[in-house]
Amino acid sequence: MNTIGTSTLSGVNRVLFSATFQEILKKAMIAEEICAVDRSDSKYITNPYGSEPTAVVQAVAGTYSVSAFTTTDDNLTVADEVIYGEHILGFEQVFSRYDLKAARYEQMAYAVSYALDKWVVNNLCEDGTGTYSTPAGGFTTAGNFLTIIGNLFTKVTGFQAIDGYYLVLESGDLAGVWPAMASNGFTMADNALREGMLMKYGNIDIHIVRAGTFVDEAATTVSGTKTWTNLGHRVFGVKRTSTYCTPRDLTYEEKGVTGKTGVEIDVWALVGHKVWNNKATLTVDITLV
């Protein structure tokens, strides 16, 4: 069992994950793999960008033109939190034959990490300005998969993807992915950890998430301040062209419950995400047909 550290803050017993368990969660989260990550204690992150430079090749001592330089501010605000809490009654702790709270913390942490991933991939669909509609049947055949991959690359041409590309699919899409990859001689790296599975196809990281991850939601307890219209959608893009913020990572809190035995335990994280405006075309919202 992973150890946890405890500190008392204003009458609330606040528990932080061990470094080991934090690393496990980071490896489990898709957001950690496809986004730039910021863990600073900042509510606002500014990402100013300048006009795109274009260099020329010319003869020695030739005349060249000088371009005006302009900057545009782009801002990310940490305005949401992901949380799960539950009440463990006193008798449940007494009669448990194992460390009940530690076991629940771990399960709760994975639930929060999945909710974070769901939040980020739906934001990518919603905020990316690249669009693509698949052939009929979506990813359900090998032929479709190969066609889709070729077409998606045409949506992000002209940008050097130093860190590679990502594609996020749901588990039902595997019907066409497996045979397409096998027929092309690719080995499939199965890094299954709870909900996430990673495969490689060339320089594309293909992440498989549970069915029902891409959804339609108004601003609710599922989507926070965001509104999504992503049912039947998937997402492809250039890695590290959006930023995912999680100040201080995941945090536990343990509290007394008025009028009840036992304790309330919570796992939560502050979160922000932004597809930067100057790179929004490099995130492609895929509509299944």
C-alpha positions, -999 to +999 in steps of 0.1 A: +000+000+000+013+034-008+021+057+021+004+090+026+014+121+045-009+140+068-010+176+080-036+195+100-049+227+085-077+248+102-093+218+119-093+197+087-071+167+084-055+172+049-038+142+034-015+144+004-006+115-019+028+100-016+052+108-045+050+072-056+012+072-059+013+105-076+035+091-103+012+061-108-018+085-113+002+106-138+010+076-159-027+066-158-039+100-170-042+108-207-041+145-200-006+141-187+005+126-220-011+148-245-011+183-229+016+206-216+012+204-178+014+233-154+014+227-116+021+262-104-001+278-078-015+302-104-052+309-110-043+327-143-018+317-169-010+341-197+005+327-230+013+357-252+022+348-288+037+367-316+030+369-353+043+338-371+078+345-387+086+333-422+122+332-432+135+334-468+167+323-486+183+348-508+216+357-525+244+371-504+241+409-498+205+409-511+178+432-499+154+418-474+121+430-460+115+437-423+081+427-408+062+444-381+060+424-348+028+421-329+018+401-298-016+387-287-024+377-252-041+343-246-052+334-211-061+303-191-082+306-159-083+278-133-120+279-126-131+243-119-125+215-094-130+178-096-141+161-064-155+130-048-164+125-012-180+099+010-189+092+046-173+061+062-193+052+093-174+043+125-186+007+126-174+001+090-139+011+101-140-010+133-151-042+116-130-039+084-102-064+083-080-041+062-071-004+060-105+008+047-097+044+044-065+038+024-083+014+001-111+039-005-086+068-011-070+048-039-103+040-056-115+076-052-083+089-067-087+068-098-123+080-101-111+116-099-083+110-124-108+095-149-131+125-144-101+148-151-093+129-183-130+130-194-130+168-188-099+174-207-107+153-238-141+168-241-126+203-238-102+194-266-131+184-289-151+216-279-122+241-282-102+227-311-111+244-344-099+216-367-128+195-379-132+161-397-161+137-405-152+101-408-164+077-436-196+059-428-190+034-399-164+055-382-135+034-369-153+001-371-133-013-401-096-016-408-101+002-442-118+031-425-091+034-398-064+037-424-083+062-445-091+083-414-055+084-403-043+096-437-070+123-438-063+135-402-027+142-411-038+166-438-056+186-411-023+195-392+001+200-421+026+228-419+034+223-382+064+204-369+051+180-343+082+175-321+064+155-295+042+136-319+004+132-322-024+117-302-057+101-310-084+095-283-109+068-291-136+049-272-134+011-266-161+004-292-137+018-319-113-011-315-131-032-340-113-015-369-081-005-350-068-039-341-070-055-376-056-023-392-026-023-370-020-060-372-022-060-410+004-032-412+029-050-390+027-027-360+031-041-325+005-030-300+019-018-267-008-025-241-002-002-211-036-008-196-040+009-162-076+011-150-093+030-178-066+040-202-049+019-229-021+032-251-012+019-285+013+032-310+007+037-347+038+053-362+042+086-343+006+086-331-002+077-295-037+061-296-055+063-262-085+041-256-110+052-231-142+037-218-175+040-237-194+071-229-164+094-223-173+117-252-207+133-242-231+161-246-233+182-214-245+216-203-225+233-176-231+207-148-213+187-121-199+166-150-185+194-171-180+223-145-181+257-162-179+241-197-206+231-222-200+201-245-216+188-276-194+158-282-216+127-283-203+106-312-171+126-314-134+117-310-103+139-310-069+140-328-041+165-325-006+176-320+007+169-285+015+198-262-005+224-280-029+228-251-022+233-214-037+213-185-033+229-151-036+211-118-022+232-089-008+209-062-022+177-079-048+156-061-055+163-024-073+143+003-093+159+031-106+140+061-133+156+083-156+148+111-193+144+104-217+163+126-242+139+144-226+108+129-198+084+138-169+080+114-154+104+090-160+122+057-131+116+032-127+137+000-104+136-029-102+167-051-081+187-075-083+222-090-082+221-127-079+243-158-074+236-195-069+257-226-064+250-263-042+280-272-058+302-299-027+303-321-026+264-322-063+256-321-064+243-357-039+216-345-067+200-324-092+182-347-127+174-335-137+142-352-174+135-359-183+098-364-206+091-393 
